[in-house]
Amino acid sequence: MKNKAVFLDRDGVINKKRIDHVKSVDEFKIFSNVGDAIKLLRDKGYLVIIITNQSVIGRNIISEKKLDEIHIELKNYLKQSNTYVDSIYYCPHIPEQNCDCRKPKPGLLIKAGNDFGIDLEKSYFIGDSVSDLNAAKEAKCKGILLKNDQTLLEIVQKQFN
């Protein structure tokens, strides 16, 4: 039997989105109750995987080492909530590179599906943009749009209870 997953966009879903990009741990502001939401998803039997575009690397704004530090901060935060994500996949490319891994293309979703034996048709992608929904559709996942006034926990409680 294949696994089922909930894929999450990062900026705007897990943490506050910045117009000038998250460039450091200090700028990485995790929304309250993210740990509770991820714990609920895990308790329902879902793998939880982050899929994020991080063109800050391709633009030479931050290094991959700096991005790793930001993601370690997230993992430490989740540990305090007694939960975790199974993996974080990111696209480092700028849009002009037209790669297969940058959302709205489904490359990272398909790669995660293959890596973890995920049935994408029984999985979800929660994002805050049309780009996220298009990637979900292309990968044959169910897309869920998080609107500005919603939290991840509210979406999870409504959709997965």
DRENMIMAR-519286 format. One record per residue: residue number from 1; x, y, z of N, C-alpha, C in turn; residue in three letters. Coordinates in nm, 4 decimals, always signed. Layout:
% DRENMIMAR-519286
+-----+----------+----------+----------+----------+----------+----------+----------+----------+----------+------+
! pos !   n_east !  n_north !     n_up !  ca_east ! ca_north !    ca_up !   c_east !  c_north !     c_up ! code !
+-----+----------+----------+----------+----------+----------+----------+----------+----------+----------+------+
! NUM !        X !        Y !        Z !        X !        Y !        Z !        X !        Y !        Z !  ALA !
...
+-----+----------+----------+----------+----------+----------+----------+----------+----------+----------+------+
% end
This chain:
% DRENMIMAR-519286
+-----+----------+----------+----------+----------+----------+----------+----------+----------+----------+------+
! pos !   n_east !  n_north !     n_up !  ca_east ! ca_north !    ca_up !   c_east !  c_north !     c_up ! code !
+-----+----------+----------+----------+----------+----------+----------+----------+----------+----------+------+
!   1 !  +0.0841 !  -0.1193 !  +0.0000 !  +0.0000 !  +0.0000 !  +0.0000 !  +0.0878 !  +0.1246 !  +0.0000 !  MET !
!   2 !  +0.0557 !  +0.2193 !  -0.0837 !  +0.1331 !  +0.3426 !  -0.0935 !  +0.0969 !  +0.4382 !  +0.0199 !  LYS !
!   3 !  +0.1909 !  +0.5252 !  +0.0509 !  +0.1699 !  +0.6279 !  +0.1530 !  +0.0820 !  +0.7400 !  +0.0990 !  ASN !
!   4 !  +0.0239 !  +0.8143 !  +0.1908 !  -0.0467 !  +0.9376 !  +0.1557 !  +0.0274 !  +1.0519 !  +0.2255 !  LYS !
!   5 !  +0.0215 !  +1.1690 !  +0.1637 !  +0.0980 !  +1.2813 !  +0.2164 !  +0.0179 !  +1.4106 !  +0.2092 !  ALA !
!   6 !  +0.0585 !  +1.5029 !  +0.2933 !  +0.0154 !  +1.6413 !  +0.2799 !  +0.1425 !  +1.7208 !  +0.2544 !  VAL !
!   7 !  +0.1469 !  +1.7820 !  +0.1377 !  +0.2572 !  +1.8687 !  +0.1017 !  +0.2216 !  +2.0101 !  +0.1447 !  PHE !
!   8 !  +0.3184 !  +2.0813 !  +0.1945 !  +0.2957 !  +2.2182 !  +0.2407 !  +0.3915 !  +2.3133 !  +0.1710 !  LEU !
!   9 !  +0.3393 !  +2.4242 !  +0.1231 !  +0.4250 !  +2.5333 !  +0.0801 !  +0.4871 !  +2.5915 !  +0.2072 !  ASP !
!  10 !  +0.5980 !  +2.6601 !  +0.1969 !  +0.6620 !  +2.7160 !  +0.3161 !  +0.6176 !  +2.8603 !  +0.3403 !  ARG !
!  11 !  +0.6666 !  +2.9533 !  +0.2593 !  +0.6414 !  +3.0956 !  +0.2828 !  +0.4943 !  +3.1294 !  +0.2602 !  ASP !
!  12 !  +0.4301 !  +3.1792 !  +0.3645 !  +0.2885 !  +3.2126 !  +0.3587 !  +0.1993 !  +3.1066 !  +0.4189 !  GLY !
!  13 !  +0.2527 !  +2.9866 !  +0.4384 !  +0.1760 !  +2.8764 !  +0.4991 !  +0.2346 !  +2.8416 !  +0.6355 !  VAL !
!  14 !  +0.3657 !  +2.8228 !  +0.6406 !  +0.4345 !  +2.7868 !  +0.7651 !  +0.4899 !  +2.9102 !  +0.8344 !  ILE !
!  15 !  +0.5350 !  +3.0034 !  +0.7562 !  +0.5958 !  +3.1245 !  +0.8104 !  +0.5460 !  +3.2471 !  +0.7356 !  ASN !
!  16 !  +0.5661 !  +3.3611 !  +0.7987 !  +0.5251 !  +3.4889 !  +0.7392 !  +0.6048 !  +3.5129 !  +0.6107 !  LYS !
!  17 !  +0.5333 !  +3.5448 !  +0.5046 !  +0.5954 !  +3.5733 !  +0.3753 !  +0.6501 !  +3.7161 !  +0.3792 !  LYS !
!  18 !  +0.7663 !  +3.7340 !  +0.3199 !  +0.8279 !  +3.8665 !  +0.3117 !  +0.8425 !  +3.9054 !  +0.1648 !  ARG !
!  19 !  +0.8148 !  +4.0313 !  +0.1348 !  +0.8310 !  +4.0813 !  -0.0019 !  +0.9772 !  +4.0685 !  -0.0449 !  ILE !
!  20 !  +1.0682 !  +4.0929 !  +0.0476 !  +1.2119 !  +4.0883 !  +0.0152 !  +1.2734 !  +3.9519 !  +0.0474 !  ASP !
!  21 !  +1.1935 !  +3.8490 !  +0.0647 !  +1.2377 !  +3.7115 !  +0.0886 !  +1.2913 !  +3.6917 !  +0.2317 !  HIS !
!  22 !  +1.2743 !  +3.5709 !  +0.2811 !  +1.3336 !  +3.5314 !  +0.4094 !  +1.4807 !  +3.5016 !  +0.3824 !  VAL !
!  23 !  +1.5683 !  +3.5791 !  +0.4479 !  +1.7110 !  +3.5682 !  +0.4199 !  +1.7929 !  +3.5193 !  +0.5388 !  LYS !
!  24 !  +1.7280 !  +3.5062 !  +0.6553 !  +1.8008 !  +3.4643 !  +0.7751 !  +1.7039 !  +3.4031 !  +0.8753 !  SER !
!  25 !  +1.7594 !  +3.3385 !  +0.9754 !  +1.6782 !  +3.2818 !  +1.0832 !  +1.5997 !  +3.3926 !  +1.1531 !  VAL !
!  26 !  +1.6597 !  +3.5095 !  +1.1687 !  +1.5916 !  +3.6226 !  +1.2343 !  +1.4674 !  +3.6677 !  +1.1576 !  ASP !
!  27 !  +1.4679 !  +3.6527 !  +1.0261 !  +1.3534 !  +3.6930 !  +0.9442 !  +1.2501 !  +3.5813 !  +0.9282 !  GLU !
!  28 !  +1.2812 !  +3.4644 !  +0.9779 !  +1.1944 !  +3.3472 !  +0.9637 !  +1.0962 !  +3.3438 !  +1.0802 !  PHE !
!  29 !  +0.9775 !  +3.3953 !  +1.0577 !  +0.8741 !  +3.4066 !  +1.1614 !  +0.7677 !  +3.2991 !  +1.1398 !  LYS !
!  30 !  +0.7755 !  +3.1929 !  +1.2187 !  +0.6824 !  +3.0803 !  +1.2062 !  +0.5477 !  +3.1195 !  +1.2656 !  ILE !
!  31 !  +0.4408 !  +3.0888 !  +1.1919 !  +0.3057 !  +3.1164 !  +1.2417 !  +0.2760 !  +3.0292 !  +1.3639 !  PHE !
!  32 !  +0.1962 !  +3.0838 !  +1.4550 !  +0.1572 !  +3.0061 !  +1.5730 !  +0.0725 !  +2.8860 !  +1.5291 !  SER !
!  33 !  +0.0795 !  +2.7814 !  +1.6045 !  +0.0012 !  +2.6587 !  +1.5846 !  +0.0433 !  +2.5744 !  +1.4633 !  ASN !
!  34 !  +0.1531 !  +2.6087 !  +1.3973 !  +0.2007 !  +2.5265 !  +1.2856 !  +0.2360 !  +2.3866 !  +1.3360 !  VAL !
!  35 !  +0.2997 !  +2.3798 !  +1.4511 !  +0.3348 !  +2.2503 !  +1.5093 !  +0.2111 !  +2.1667 !  +1.5372 !  GLY !
!  36 !  +0.1074 !  +2.2299 !  +1.5904 !  -0.0175 !  +2.1586 !  +1.6190 !  -0.0804 !  +2.1046 !  +1.4905 !  ASP !
!  37 !  -0.0771 !  +2.1858 !  +1.3852 !  -0.1356 !  +2.1442 !  +1.2569 !  -0.0593 !  +2.0243 !  +1.1999 !  ALA !
!  38 !  +0.0727 !  +2.0302 !  +1.2023 !  +0.1529 !  +1.9206 !  +1.1479 !  +0.1364 !  +1.7951 !  +1.2318 !  ILE !
!  39 !  +0.1280 !  +1.8109 !  +1.3623 !  +0.1051 !  +1.6963 !  +1.4512 !  -0.0286 !  +1.6296 !  +1.4197 !  LYS !
!  40 !  -0.1327 !  +1.7101 !  +1.3976 !  -0.2646 !  +1.6556 !  +1.3619 !  -0.2580 !  +1.5760 !  +1.2312 !  LEU !
!  41 !  -0.1888 !  +1.6292 !  +1.1326 !  -0.1752 !  +1.5586 !  +1.0047 !  -0.1033 !  +1.4255 !  +1.0230 !  LEU !
!  42 !  +0.0029 !  +1.4261 !  +1.1014 !  +0.0788 !  +1.3031 !  +1.1268 !  -0.0086 !  +1.2024 !  +1.2020 !  ARG !
!  43 !  -0.0859 !  +1.2521 !  +1.2990 !  -0.1753 !  +1.1635 !  +1.3751 !  -0.2810 !  +1.0991 !  +1.2851 !  ASP !
!  44 !  -0.3153 !  +1.1664 !  +1.1738 !  -0.4134 !  +1.1125 !  +1.0773 !  -0.3465 !  +1.0177 !  +0.9770 !  LYS !
!  45 !  -0.2165 !  +0.9953 !  +0.9912 !  -0.1479 !  +0.8991 !  +0.9064 !  -0.0841 !  +0.9557 !  +0.7808 !  GLY !
!  46 !  -0.0735 !  +1.0877 !  +0.7726 !  -0.0124 !  +1.1498 !  +0.6552 !  +0.1367 !  +1.1749 !  +0.6761 !  TYR !
!  47 !  +0.2143 !  +1.1536 !  +0.5717 !  +0.3488 !  +1.2076 !  +0.5681 !  +0.3333 !  +1.3580 !  +0.5470 !  LEU !
!  48 !  +0.4253 !  +1.4362 !  +0.5996 !  +0.4200 !  +1.5815 !  +0.5814 !  +0.5520 !  +1.6257 !  +0.5185 !  VAL !
!  49 !  +0.5401 !  +1.6856 !  +0.4006 !  +0.6576 !  +1.7239 !  +0.3235 !  +0.6420 !  +1.8681 !  +0.2751 !  ILE !
!  50 !  +0.7452 !  +1.9464 !  +0.2941 !  +0.7442 !  +2.0855 !  +0.2491 !  +0.7991 !  +2.0912 !  +0.1062 !  ILE !
!  51 !  +0.7281 !  +2.1668 !  +0.0215 !  +0.7686 !  +2.1906 !  -0.1176 !  +0.7748 !  +2.3426 !  -0.1350 !  ILE !
!  52 !  +0.8941 !  +2.3960 !  -0.1620 !  +0.9084 !  +2.5407 !  -0.1634 !  +1.0021 !  +2.5898 !  -0.2736 !  THR !
!  53 !  +0.9639 !  +2.6981 !  -0.3373 !  +1.0525 !  +2.7672 !  -0.4313 !  +1.1443 !  +2.8576 !  -0.3499 !  ASN !
!  54 !  +1.2729 !  +2.8465 !  -0.3706 !  +1.3694 !  +2.9303 !  -0.2992 !  +1.4687 !  +2.9911 !  -0.3984 !  GLN !
!  55 !  +1.4170 !  +3.0804 !  -0.4827 !  +1.5022 !  +3.1446 !  -0.5830 !  +1.6067 !  +3.2365 !  -0.5204 !  SER !
!  56 !  +1.5972 !  +3.2590 !  -0.3895 !  +1.7003 !  +3.3387 !  -0.3204 !  +1.8378 !  +3.2761 !  -0.3393 !  VAL !
!  57 !  +1.8420 !  +3.1466 !  -0.3592 !  +1.9703 !  +3.0790 !  -0.3831 !  +2.0182 !  +3.1107 !  -0.5249 !  ILE !
!  58 !  +1.9333 !  +3.0923 !  -0.6236 !  +1.9692 !  +3.1207 !  -0.7618 !  +2.0007 !  +3.2667 !  -0.7872 !  GLY !
!  59 !  +1.9437 !  +3.3538 !  -0.7061 !  +1.9691 !  +3.4978 !  -0.7180 !  +2.0925 !  +3.5412 !  -0.6367 !  ARG !
!  60 !  +2.1562 !  +3.4446 !  -0.5718 !  +2.2733 !  +3.4713 !  -0.4864 !  +2.2440 !  +3.5693 !  -0.3730 !  ASN !
!  61 !  +2.1209 !  +3.5607 !  -0.3200 !  +2.0831 !  +3.6433 !  -0.2049 !  +2.1253 !  +3.5727 !  -0.0765 !  ILE !
!  62 !  +2.1069 !  +3.4401 !  -0.0727 !  +2.1556 !  +3.3601 !  +0.0399 !  +2.2211 !  +3.2327 !  -0.0147 !  ILE !
!  63 !  +2.2988 !  +3.1685 !  +0.0698 !  +2.3638 !  +3.0424 !  +0.0335 !  +2.2748 !  +2.9246 !  +0.0737 !  SER !
!  64 !  +2.3066 !  +2.8068 !  +0.0207 !  +2.2338 !  +2.6865 !  +0.0633 !  +2.2585 !  +2.6601 !  +0.2114 !  GLU !
!  65 !  +2.3758 !  +2.6955 !  +0.2611 !  +2.4059 !  +2.6794 !  +0.4033 !  +2.3108 !  +2.7650 !  +0.4878 !  LYS !
!  66 !  +2.2860 !  +2.8869 !  +0.4444 !  +2.1945 !  +2.9771 !  +0.5163 !  +2.0515 !  +2.9211 !  +0.5107 !  LYS !
!  67 !  +2.0114 !  +2.8663 !  +0.3955 !  +1.8787 !  +2.8047 !  +0.3850 !  +1.8687 !  +2.6856 !  +0.4791 !  LEU !
!  68 !  +1.9742 !  +2.6058 !  +0.4872 !  +1.9761 !  +2.4922 !  +0.5804 !  +1.9585 !  +2.5400 !  +0.7245 !  ASP !
!  69 !  +2.0210 !  +2.6510 !  +0.7611 !  +2.0062 !  +2.7064 !  +0.8966 !  +1.8606 !  +2.7432 !  +0.9244 !  GLU !
!  70 !  +1.7944 !  +2.8015 !  +0.8256 !  +1.6527 !  +2.8376 !  +0.8398 !  +1.5688 !  +2.7114 !  +0.8592 !  ILE !
!  71 !  +1.5982 !  +2.6087 !  +0.7831 !  +1.5209 !  +2.4850 !  +0.7938 !  +1.5516 !  +2.4099 !  +0.9240 !  HIS !
!  72 !  +1.6724 !  +2.4214 !  +0.9752 !  +1.7047 !  +2.3642 !  +1.1074 !  +1.6237 !  +2.4353 !  +1.2149 !  ILE !
!  73 !  +1.6069 !  +2.5655 !  +1.2016 !  +1.5236 !  +2.6425 !  +1.2949 !  +1.3807 !  +2.5886 !  +1.2942 !  GLU !
!  74 !  +1.3271 !  +2.5620 !  +1.1764 !  +1.1924 !  +2.5060 !  +1.1653 !  +1.1856 !  +2.3684 !  +1.2305 !  LEU !
!  75 !  +1.2829 !  +2.2835 !  +1.2027 !  +1.2832 !  +2.1485 !  +1.2605 !  +1.2919 !  +2.1538 !  +1.4126 !  LYS !
!  76 !  +1.3705 !  +2.2453 !  +1.4663 !  +1.3802 !  +2.2613 !  +1.6123 !  +1.2484 !  +2.3095 !  +1.6713 !  ASN !
!  77 !  +1.1822 !  +2.4013 !  +1.6025 !  +1.0507 !  +2.4488 !  +1.6461 !  +0.9516 !  +2.3318 !  +1.6505 !  TYR !
!  78 !  +0.9527 !  +2.2500 !  +1.5467 !  +0.8594 !  +2.1370 !  +1.5404 !  +0.8890 !  +2.0339 !  +1.6483 !  LEU !
!  79 !  +1.0175 !  +2.0130 !  +1.6787 !  +1.0552 !  +1.9206 !  +1.7874 !  +0.9919 !  +1.9631 !  +1.9190 !  LYS !
!  80 !  +0.9869 !  +2.0945 !  +1.9433 !  +0.9255 !  +2.1460 !  +2.0659 !  +0.7757 !  +2.1180 !  +2.0700 !  GLN !
!  81 !  +0.7148 !  +2.0978 !  +1.9533 !  +0.5730 !  +2.0616 !  +1.9444 !  +0.5556 !  +1.9106 !  +1.9323 !  SER !
!  82 !  +0.6648 !  +1.8354 !  +1.9555 !  +0.6629 !  +1.6890 !  +1.9465 !  +0.6175 !  +1.6389 !  +1.8102 !  ASN !
!  83 !  +0.6684 !  +1.7023 !  +1.7051 !  +0.6350 !  +1.6590 !  +1.5703 !  +0.7515 !  +1.6898 !  +1.4774 !  THR !
!  84 !  +0.7335 !  +1.6586 !  +1.3499 !  +0.8389 !  +1.6813 !  +1.2519 !  +0.7803 !  +1.6740 !  +1.1114 !  TYR !
!  85 !  +0.8583 !  +1.7194 !  +1.0139 !  +0.8240 !  +1.6982 !  +0.8737 !  +0.9136 !  +1.5867 !  +0.8226 !  VAL !
!  86 !  +0.8624 !  +1.5129 !  +0.7258 !  +0.9389 !  +1.4012 !  +0.6717 !  +1.0538 !  +1.4475 !  +0.5835 !  ASP !
!  87 !  +1.0331 !  +1.5588 !  +0.5148 !  +1.1392 !  +1.6115 !  +0.4297 !  +1.1038 !  +1.7527 !  +0.3844 !  SER !
!  88 !  +1.2059 !  +1.8231 !  +0.3373 !  +1.1889 !  +1.9556 !  +0.2780 !  +1.2545 !  +1.9519 !  +0.1410 !  ILE !
!  89 !  +1.1750 !  +1.9774 !  +0.0384 !  +1.2250 !  +1.9857 !  -0.0983 !  +1.2177 !  +2.1317 !  -0.1412 !  TYR !
!  90 !  +1.3247 !  +2.1809 !  -0.2022 !  +1.3216 !  +2.3186 !  -0.2492 !  +1.3821 !  +2.3309 !  -0.3885 !  TYR !
!  91 !  +1.3290 !  +2.4260 !  -0.4622 !  +1.3825 !  +2.4606 !  -0.5935 !  +1.4688 !  +2.5841 !  -0.5751 !  CYS !
!  92 !  +1.5985 !  +2.5765 !  -0.6081 !  +1.6874 !  +2.6905 !  -0.5910 !  +1.6927 !  +2.7833 !  -0.7130 !  PRO !
!  93 !  +1.6208 !  +2.7480 !  -0.8186 !  +1.6349 !  +2.8166 !  -0.9472 !  +1.5524 !  +2.9452 !  -0.9558 !  HIS !
!  94 !  +1.5957 !  +3.0339 !  -1.0443 !  +1.5169 !  +3.1532 !  -1.0747 !  +1.4170 !  +3.1162 !  -1.1837 !  ILE !
!  95 !  +1.3053 !  +3.1895 !  -1.1932 !  +1.2018 !  +3.1534 !  -1.2915 !  +1.2535 !  +3.1408 !  -1.4340 !  PRO !
!  96 !  +1.3471 !  +3.2257 !  -1.4729 !  +1.3969 !  +3.2265 !  -1.6104 !  +1.4706 !  +3.0978 !  -1.6487 !  GLU !
!  97 !  +1.5106 !  +3.0196 !  -1.5519 !  +1.5795 !  +2.8939 !  -1.5811 !  +1.4839 !  +2.7860 !  -1.6315 !  GLN !
!  98 !  +1.3542 !  +2.8082 !  -1.6102 !  +1.2505 !  +2.7187 !  -1.6626 !  +1.2767 !  +2.5720 !  -1.6279 !  ASN !
!  99 !  +1.3129 !  +2.5475 !  -1.5039 !  +1.3411 !  +2.4112 !  -1.4577 !  +1.2103 !  +2.3343 !  -1.4339 !  CYS !
! 100 !  +1.2212 !  +2.2059 !  -1.4117 !  +1.1033 !  +2.1236 !  -1.3840 !  +1.0657 !  +2.1209 !  -1.2365 !  ASP !
! 101 !  +1.1540 !  +2.1734 !  -1.1508 !  +1.1267 !  +2.1638 !  -1.0071 !  +1.0594 !  +2.2888 !  -0.9497 !  CYS !
! 102 !  +1.0544 !  +2.3966 !  -1.0245 !  +0.9947 !  +2.5196 !  -0.9730 !  +0.8434 !  +2.5169 !  -0.9932 !  ARG !
! 103 !  +0.7706 !  +2.5360 !  -0.8821 !  +0.6251 !  +2.5461 !  -0.8938 !  +0.5942 !  +2.6671 !  -0.9822 !  LYS !
! 104 !  +0.5002 !  +2.6568 !  -1.0726 !  +0.3854 !  +2.5667 !  -1.0770 !  +0.4107 !  +2.4306 !  -1.1415 !  PRO !
! 105 !  +0.5328 !  +2.4015 !  -1.1834 !  +0.5590 !  +2.2674 !  -1.2364 !  +0.5612 !  +2.1675 !  -1.1210 !  LYS !
! 106 !  +0.5266 !  +2.0427 !  -1.1471 !  +0.5088 !  +1.9449 !  -1.0400 !  +0.6337 !  +1.8635 !  -1.0043 !  PRO !
! 107 !  +0.7493 !  +1.9015 !  -1.0558 !  +0.8699 !  +1.8201 !  -1.0407 !  +0.9028 !  +1.7761 !  -0.8997 !  GLY !
! 108 !  +0.8968 !  +1.8682 !  -0.8036 !  +0.9321 !  +1.8315 !  -0.6656 !  +0.8265 !  +1.7416 !  -0.6017 !  LEU !
! 109 !  +0.7007 !  +1.7624 !  -0.6373 !  +0.5946 !  +1.6752 !  -0.5856 !  +0.6136 !  +1.5327 !  -0.6382 !  LEU !
! 110 !  +0.6450 !  +1.5215 !  -0.7658 !  +0.6662 !  +1.3896 !  -0.8261 !  +0.7902 !  +1.3229 !  -0.7660 !  ILE !
! 111 !  +0.8971 !  +1.4009 !  -0.7483 !  +1.0191 !  +1.3461 !  -0.6875 !  +0.9909 !  +1.2958 !  -0.5461 !  LYS !
! 112 !  +0.9217 !  +1.3752 !  -0.4652 !  +0.8874 !  +1.3329 !  -0.3286 !  +0.7989 !  +1.2092 !  -0.3326 !  ALA !
! 113 !  +0.7044 !  +1.2072 !  -0.4262 !  +0.6174 !  +1.0901 !  -0.4410 !  +0.6970 !  +0.9643 !  -0.4679 !  GLY !
! 114 !  +0.7954 !  +0.9746 !  -0.5566 !  +0.8803 !  +0.8592 !  -0.5877 !  +0.9698 !  +0.8229 !  -0.4699 !  ASN !
! 115 !  +1.0289 !  +0.9227 !  -0.4059 !  +1.1207 !  +0.8978 !  -0.2940 !  +1.0519 !  +0.8300 !  -0.1760 !  ASP !
! 116 !  +0.9253 !  +0.8660 !  -0.1509 !  +0.8549 !  +0.8162 !  -0.0333 !  +0.7442 !  +0.7160 !  -0.0650 !  PHE !
! 117 !  +0.7293 !  +0.6763 !  -0.1905 !  +0.6244 !  +0.5807 !  -0.2265 !  +0.4860 !  +0.6356 !  -0.1979 !  GLY !
! 118 !  +0.4602 !  +0.7573 !  -0.2438 !  +0.3351 !  +0.8277 !  -0.2135 !  +0.2368 !  +0.8122 !  -0.3288 !  ILE !
! 119 !  +0.1127 !  +0.7853 !  -0.2938 !  +0.0029 !  +0.7877 !  -0.3900 !  -0.0415 !  +0.9330 !  -0.4009 !  ASP !
! 120 !  +0.0021 !  +1.0007 !  -0.5064 !  -0.0266 !  +1.1441 !  -0.5195 !  -0.1754 !  +1.1729 !  -0.5309 !  LEU !
! 121 !  -0.2523 !  +1.0813 !  -0.5867 !  -0.3965 !  +1.1040 !  -0.6016 !  -0.4701 !  +1.0989 !  -0.4672 !  GLU !
! 122 !  -0.4063 !  +1.0418 !  -0.3654 !  -0.4664 !  +1.0382 !  -0.2309 !  -0.4003 !  +1.1409 !  -0.1396 !  LYS !
! 123 !  -0.3259 !  +1.2324 !  -0.1991 !  -0.2501 !  +1.3301 !  -0.1226 !  -0.3012 !  +1.4714 !  -0.1497 !  SER !
! 124 !  -0.2552 !  +1.5637 !  -0.0676 !  -0.2984 !  +1.7033 !  -0.0718 !  -0.1774 !  +1.7950 !  -0.0769 !  TYR !
! 125 !  -0.1999 !  +1.9136 !  -0.1332 !  -0.0981 !  +2.0185 !  -0.1299 !  -0.1660 !  +2.1449 !  -0.0802 !  PHE !
! 126 !  -0.1215 !  +2.1941 !  +0.0348 !  -0.1753 !  +2.3169 !  +0.0931 !  -0.0779 !  +2.4298 !  +0.0614 !  ILE !
! 127 !  -0.1278 !  +2.5284 !  -0.0104 !  -0.0451 !  +2.6423 !  -0.0479 !  -0.1234 !  +2.7715 !  -0.0407 !  GLY !
! 128 !  -0.0532 !  +2.8811 !  -0.0654 !  -0.1173 !  +3.0127 !  -0.0561 !  -0.1205 !  +3.0852 !  -0.1901 !  ASP !
! 129 !  -0.0932 !  +3.0129 !  -0.2998 !  -0.0909 !  +3.0797 !  -0.4305 !  -0.1467 !  +2.9885 !  -0.5394 !  SER !
! 130 !  -0.1826 !  +3.0500 !  -0.6512 !  -0.2302 !  +2.9765 !  -0.7679 !  -0.1193 !  +2.8832 !  -0.8178 !  VAL !
! 131 !  +0.0041 !  +2.9260 !  -0.8060 !  +0.1184 !  +2.8445 !  -0.8459 !  +0.1192 !  +2.7110 !  -0.7711 !  SER !
! 132 !  +0.0897 !  +2.7151 !  -0.6412 !  +0.0833 !  +2.5929 !  -0.5609 !  -0.0306 !  +2.5029 !  -0.6085 !  ASP !
! 133 !  -0.1463 !  +2.5624 !  -0.6350 !  -0.2614 !  +2.4837 !  -0.6809 !  -0.2350 !  +2.4219 !  -0.8182 !  LEU !
! 134 !  -0.1661 !  +2.4948 !  -0.9046 !  -0.1336 !  +2.4412 !  -1.0373 !  -0.0364 !  +2.3240 !  -1.0271 !  ASN !
! 135 !  +0.0616 !  +2.3345 !  -0.9379 !  +0.1554 !  +2.2231 !  -0.9170 !  +0.0800 !  +2.1004 !  -0.8660 !  ALA !
! 136 !  -0.0118 !  +2.1225 !  -0.7724 !  -0.0924 !  +2.0120 !  -0.7185 !  -0.1725 !  +1.9448 !  -0.8303 !  ALA !
! 137 !  -0.2374 !  +2.0265 !  -0.9114 !  -0.3193 !  +1.9735 !  -1.0213 !  -0.2345 !  +1.8924 !  -1.1185 !  LYS !
! 138 !  -0.1179 !  +1.9444 !  -1.1552 !  -0.0290 !  +1.8749 !  -1.2490 !  +0.0208 !  +1.7421 !  -1.1919 !  GLU !
! 139 !  +0.0378 !  +1.7373 !  -1.0588 !  +0.0845 !  +1.6144 !  -0.9933 !  -0.0311 !  +1.5213 !  -0.9572 !  ALA !
! 140 !  -0.1529 !  +1.5657 !  -0.9834 !  -0.2745 !  +1.4901 !  -0.9538 !  -0.3045 !  +1.4802 !  -0.8043 !  LYS !
! 141 !  -0.2577 !  +1.5815 !  -0.7293 !  -0.2912 !  +1.5943 !  -0.5865 !  -0.4153 !  +1.6828 !  -0.5741 !  CYS !
! 142 !  -0.4753 !  +1.6780 !  -0.4587 !  -0.5841 !  +1.7709 !  -0.4292 !  -0.5209 !  +1.8985 !  -0.3739 !  LYS !
! 143 !  -0.5501 !  +2.0104 !  -0.4350 !  -0.4954 !  +2.1385 !  -0.3903 !  -0.5897 !  +2.2080 !  -0.2938 !  GLY !
! 144 !  -0.5327 !  +2.2663 !  -0.1905 !  -0.6106 !  +2.3434 !  -0.0938 !  -0.5447 !  +2.4806 !  -0.0820 !  ILE !
! 145 !  -0.6231 !  +2.5859 !  -0.1083 !  -0.5710 !  +2.7221 !  -0.1014 !  -0.5921 !  +2.7795 !  +0.0379 !  LEU !
! 146 !  -0.4834 !  +2.8183 !  +0.1006 !  -0.4894 !  +2.8861 !  +0.2296 !  -0.5061 !  +3.0344 !  +0.2004 !  LEU !
! 147 !  -0.6152 !  +3.0913 !  +0.2472 !  -0.6415 !  +3.2329 !  +0.2218 !  -0.5766 !  +3.3179 !  +0.3313 !  LYS !
! 148 !  -0.5632 !  +3.4461 !  +0.3039 !  -0.4904 !  +3.5378 !  +0.3929 !  -0.5345 !  +3.5336 !  +0.5385 !  ASN !
! 149 !  -0.6628 !  +3.5172 !  +0.5608 !  -0.7124 !  +3.5225 !  +0.6987 !  -0.7183 !  +3.3845 !  +0.7652 !  ASP !
! 150 !  -0.6695 !  +3.2817 !  +0.7002 !  -0.6738 !  +3.1463 !  +0.7551 !  -0.5371 !  +3.1038 !  +0.8076 !  GLN !
! 151 !  -0.5398 !  +3.0128 !  +0.9046 !  -0.4157 !  +2.9534 !  +0.9517 !  -0.4108 !  +2.8085 !  +0.9035 !  THR !
! 152 !  -0.2919 !  +2.7539 !  +0.9030 !  -0.2764 !  +2.6138 !  +0.8650 !  -0.3588 !  +2.5243 !  +0.9571 !  LEU !
! 153 !  -0.3589 !  +2.5550 !  +1.0863 !  -0.4354 !  +2.4741 !  +1.1811 !  -0.5849 !  +2.4752 !  +1.1478 !  LEU !
! 154 !  -0.6387 !  +2.5916 !  +1.1102 !  -0.7811 !  +2.5982 !  +1.0745 !  -0.8116 !  +2.5111 !  +0.9524 !  GLU !
! 155 !  -0.7250 !  +2.5161 !  +0.8535 !  -0.7438 !  +2.4331 !  +0.7325 !  -0.7400 !  +2.2851 !  +0.7695 !  ILE !
! 156 !  -0.6398 !  +2.2471 !  +0.8485 !  -0.6239 !  +2.1059 !  +0.8861 !  -0.7442 !  +2.0584 !  +0.9664 !  VAL !
! 157 !  -0.7881 !  +2.1377 !  +1.0627 !  -0.9044 !  +2.0982 !  +1.1435 !  -1.0296 !  +2.0849 !  +1.0583 !  GLN !
! 158 !  -1.0460 !  +2.1718 !  +0.9598 !  -1.1650 !  +2.1692 !  +0.8757 !  -1.1604 !  +2.0546 !  +0.7738 !  LYS !
! 159 !  -1.0466 !  +2.0347 !  +0.7100 !  -1.0358 !  +1.9394 !  +0.5998 !  -1.0042 !  +1.7962 !  +0.6416 !  GLN !
! 160 !  -0.9409 !  +1.7786 !  +0.7571 !  -0.8886 !  +1.6462 !  +0.7920 !  -0.9492 !  +1.5884 !  +0.9198 !  PHE !
! 161 !  -1.0563 !  +1.6457 !  +0.9697 !  -1.1220 !  +1.5888 !  +1.0886 !  -1.2482 !  +1.5160 !  +1.0536 !  ASN !
+-----+----------+----------+----------+----------+----------+----------+----------+----------+----------+------+
% end
